[in-house]
Amino acid sequence: MNFTLIFIGFALAVLMGAGAVSLLATVRPQWSARRRQLIAASILPLITALATLLGILFISTAEHGQSQSVEDLAIAALATIGAGLVVLALAGGLVGAVLAGRRRS
């Protein structure tokens, strides 16, 4: 996998975390800053995990004929890549939320 895609994914997660914490500051001002940061940082990883689970469900329910071993390999690869992207999104979202929260206060 090209490292450029990893850097772009991290940068997008940082931007999403920063935008979400700013949105939550206007929508839910009664929440603490730490709670807004954690909620904002967890939005993108939840979406990524849901997309990964839907992909695994699609692969496991599709008709494959006699290629059962390829199906198992595809599910394992999708789960591994999805878990890596969830961790990347969580790290980037936390960085963006903390930086935006620090700038706001």
N, C-alpha and C positions, 0 to 999 in steps of 0.2 A: 504494500500500500504506500502511496506517495505521502511524504510528510507534509506536503502543502495542504492536503485535505485535512489532516489533523489540526494544523494551525488555523485553517479557515473555520473548522468546526469549533475550536476553542474560542476563537474571536467572536463567532456568532453567539455562542453560549454566554460570553461576557456581556455582549450587547443586550441579549435577552434578559439576563439577570439584572442589569442596570435599569433597563426600561420597566421591568416588572416591579422592582422595588420603588421606583418613582410613581408608578401607577397605584401601587398599594398605599403609598403615603398619602395620596389624595383621596382614595376610596375608603381606606380604613385608618384614619389618623389616630384612633384610640388604641391601636395595637402598638406594642413596643417595637423599637427599631430592630431588635434581634429577631423577633417573630416575623416581621415583614421581610427581613433578609432571608430567613430560612424558607419561608413560603415562596418567595420570588426565585430562590435558587433551586427549588424542587419542582418547578413547573415543567421545564424542558426535560429533565430526566424522567418524569412521569410519562410525558408524551412519547419519549423514545422507548421506554419500557413497554408501553402499550402497543406501539407499532411493531416492536420485536415479537411480542406475544401473538399479535395478529398474523404476522408473517409465519411464525412457527405453526400456528393453527391452520393456516392456509396450506402449508407444505404437508402437514400430517393428514389433512382430510382430502387432498387431491388424489386422483387416480394415477398411479405410477406404473402399473403393470408388475413386472418382475424385478424392479430395481429397488428393493427394500434397503439394501446397504447404502445406496446413493441417497435415499431419503434420510436415513440416520445421519449420514455425513453432512447433508445440507442443514438439518436441524441443529447439529452441533456447531457448525460454522456460523449459522445465523445467531445462535445463542451467545457464542463467544464474541462476535463482532458487536452485537447489541449490548452486551454487558460492558464492553470497553467504551462504547459510545455513551452509555449511561454514566459511567464514571467520569468521562471527559466533560459531559454536559453539567454534571454536578459540580465539578471543580471550577469550570468556567463560570457557571452561574453564581457560585459563592464569591468568586473574585469580583465579578461585576456588581453583585449586590452590596458587597462590603465597600467597594470603591464609591458607588453611587450614594450609599448611606453615609459615608464619611464626608462626602462633598456636601450633602444636604444639611448635615448638622453643624 
